[in-house]
Amino acid sequence: MSNRKLKPIKELIKIYVINGGIFALLMAGFDWFVDHDFNVWKFVFHFLFFGGFMTFANRFNYYENK
């Protein structure tokens, strides 16, 4: 039997903020590089969507050592 468990909420929030923030900053940097205007709603969407997806994907990636 596996001892795989859900990650603690604090860890999931960290994953959400770090991954979403890095992805949103990279996409904003790319838009700036190709001479597009900065769009706040696009930044927020990238932050929320990618952060949420990575949190969902990593929610069971926690093993408790016995």
N, C-alpha and C positions, 0 to 999 in steps of 0.2 A: 504494500500500500504506500502511496506517495504521501510525503509530508508537505506538499505544495499548498500554499495558502494565499489569500488575498494580501496584497501589500497594505501597510497601514495608510490611513488617509493622508497623513503628513507627507509621506513619500509620494503618493499619487499627485498631490498638489504641487510638489516640487517638480515632478516630471512634466506636469501640465504647463507650468510657468516657464521652465527652462526650454523645453523643446518648442513650445509655441512661440516664445519670444525670439529664439534664434532663427526659426524658420521665417517668421514675419520680418525680422530685420534683414535677413538675406534677400527676401523677395522685394522689400522696399529698396535695398541697395541695387538690385538688378534693375528695377524700374528707373532709378536715378541714373544708372549707367547707360541705359538706352534712351534717355531723355524723355521719360514720361513724368507727368506730375505726380506728386505724392498724394495718395488717396487714403484718407483715414479709415474709411469703411472697408477697403480692401485689406489694409493692415490688420484691422480688428478681425475680419473674417479669417485671414490666414492664421492669426494667433489662436482664435477659438477653435477652428476646425482642425488644424494640425495638432495643437496641444491636446484636444479631446481625443483625437484618433490615437496618438501615441500613448496617452493614459489608458485608453481602452485596450490597446494591444499589449501593454506591459502590466496589467492589473494582477495577473497570476504569476508573475515572474519573481516570486519570493519564496524562498525555502527556509524552513525553520530547522536549525541544527539541534539534534537531540544529544 
